[in-house]
């Protein structure tokens, strides 16, 4: 269940995706800043996909988790395929921070990292949703 903000916890559940998103962004920037080779690059890719998934959850809160996952993976695939063109490199020449969103060059291993990152966070969020007790609107 994706929180709607109407739970008995005063809307705290509705704020969780924002908190998760903030944590993932900080971790992603830390990994990017560390520049630790192939493993660090793939960890950054996985965190990028996790961030995209959480952005979809935040911006599209009443949709099922599987649809958020499909949307996030579609975005990641589109960005990776865009890297087969020169557009991301040209954009980075004008605005270097665009490389954080558009990347720089195609790497098929990035697709694997995206699936791991987005699916991983979707599963963790789904397990978290199931572990919290649900209250019906009629319970006191």
C-alpha positions as CSV (number, residue, x, y, z in Angstrom):
1,X,0.0,0.0,0.0
2,X,1.3,3.4,-0.8
3,X,0.5,5.9,1.9
4,X,-2.1,8.6,1.1
5,X,-1.5,10.7,4.2
6,X,-4.8,9.8,5.7
7,X,-3.5,7.1,8.1
8,X,-3.8,7.4,11.8
9,X,-0.1,8.4,12.1
10,X,-1.0,11.9,11.1
11,X,0.5,11.6,7.6
12,X,3.9,10.4,8.6
13,X,3.6,7.5,6.2
14,X,3.0,10.0,3.3
15,X,6.3,11.7,4.2
16,X,8.4,8.5,4.1
17,X,9.0,8.5,0.4
18,X,10.5,12.0,0.7
19,X,12.8,10.8,3.5
20,X,13.8,7.7,1.5
21,X,14.4,9.9,-1.5
22,X,16.6,12.3,0.5
23,X,18.7,9.4,1.8
24,X,19.1,7.8,-1.6
25,X,20.2,11.2,-3.1
26,X,22.7,11.8,-0.4
27,X,24.1,8.2,-0.8
28,X,24.2,8.7,-4.6
29,X,26.1,11.9,-4.3
30,X,28.5,10.4,-1.8
31,X,29.2,7.4,-4.2
32,X,29.6,9.8,-7.1
33,X,32.0,11.9,-5.1
34,X,34.1,8.9,-4.0
35,X,34.7,7.9,-7.7
36,X,35.5,4.4,-6.8
37,X,35.8,2.7,-10.2
38,X,33.5,0.2,-11.8
39,X,31.8,-1.0,-8.5
40,X,31.2,2.6,-7.4
41,X,29.9,3.5,-10.9
42,X,27.4,0.6,-10.8
43,X,26.4,1.4,-7.2
44,X,25.7,5.0,-8.4
45,X,23.6,3.6,-11.3
46,X,21.6,1.5,-8.9
47,X,21.0,4.4,-6.6
48,X,20.0,6.6,-9.6
49,X,17.3,4.0,-10.5
50,X,16.2,3.9,-6.8
51,X,16.0,7.7,-6.8
52,X,13.9,7.7,-10.0
53,X,11.6,5.0,-8.5
54,X,11.1,7.1,-5.4
55,X,10.5,10.3,-7.4
56,X,7.7,8.4,-9.2
57,X,6.2,7.3,-5.9
58,X,6.4,10.9,-4.6
59,X,5.0,12.5,-7.7
60,X,2.4,9.8,-8.4
61,X,1.5,8.6,-4.9
62,X,-1.8,6.7,-5.6
63,X,-0.4,4.4,-8.2
64,X,0.6,0.8,-7.5
65,X,4.2,0.1,-6.7
66,X,4.6,-2.1,-9.8
67,X,3.5,0.8,-12.0
68,X,6.1,3.1,-10.4
69,X,8.7,0.4,-11.0
70,X,7.8,0.2,-14.7
71,X,7.9,4.0,-15.0
72,X,11.3,4.2,-13.3
73,X,12.8,1.4,-15.4
74,X,11.4,2.9,-18.6
75,X,13.0,6.3,-17.7
76,X,16.3,4.6,-17.0
77,X,16.2,2.6,-20.2
78,X,15.4,5.7,-22.2
79,X,18.3,7.7,-20.6
80,X,20.7,4.8,-21.3
81,X,19.5,4.5,-24.9
82,X,19.9,8.3,-25.3
83,X,23.5,7.8,-24.5
84,X,24.0,6.0,-27.8
85,X,23.7,9.5,-29.3
86,X,26.0,12.5,-28.7
87,X,23.2,14.5,-27.0
88,X,24.2,13.8,-23.4
89,X,27.9,14.7,-24.1
90,X,26.8,17.9,-25.8
91,X,24.5,18.8,-22.9
92,X,27.4,18.1,-20.5
93,X,29.7,20.4,-22.4
94,X,27.1,23.2,-21.9
95,X,25.9,22.3,-18.4
96,X,28.2,19.8,-16.7
97,X,25.7,18.8,-14.0
98,X,23.4,17.4,-16.7
99,X,25.7,14.3,-16.8
100,X,24.3,13.3,-13.4
101,X,20.9,12.9,-15.1
102,X,21.7,12.0,-18.7
103,X,25.0,10.1,-18.2
104,X,27.9,10.2,-20.7
105,X,28.1,6.9,-22.5
106,X,26.2,3.7,-23.1
107,X,27.1,0.7,-20.9
108,X,24.8,-2.3,-21.0
109,X,25.9,-3.1,-17.4
110,X,24.1,0.1,-16.3
111,X,20.8,-1.6,-17.3
112,X,21.5,-4.4,-14.9
113,X,22.3,-1.9,-12.1
114,X,19.1,0.0,-12.9
115,X,17.0,-3.2,-12.5
116,X,18.8,-4.0,-9.2
117,X,18.4,-0.5,-7.8
118,X,14.8,0.2,-8.7
119,X,13.6,-3.3,-8.0
120,X,15.5,-3.4,-4.7
121,X,13.9,-0.3,-3.4
122,X,10.5,-1.3,-4.6
123,X,10.8,-4.6,-2.8
124,X,12.0,-3.0,0.4
125,X,9.2,-0.5,0.3
126,X,6.7,-3.2,-0.4
127,X,8.0,-5.3,2.5
128,X,7.8,-2.3,4.8
129,X,4.3,-1.6,3.7
130,X,3.3,-5.2,4.6
131,X,5.0,-5.1,8.0
132,X,3.1,-2.1,9.2
133,X,-0.2,-2.9,10.8
134,X,-3.1,-1.6,8.8
135,X,-6.0,0.2,10.4
136,X,-9.4,0.3,8.9
137,X,-11.3,3.6,8.8
138,X,-13.9,2.2,11.2
139,X,-11.4,1.0,13.9
140,X,-10.7,3.2,16.9
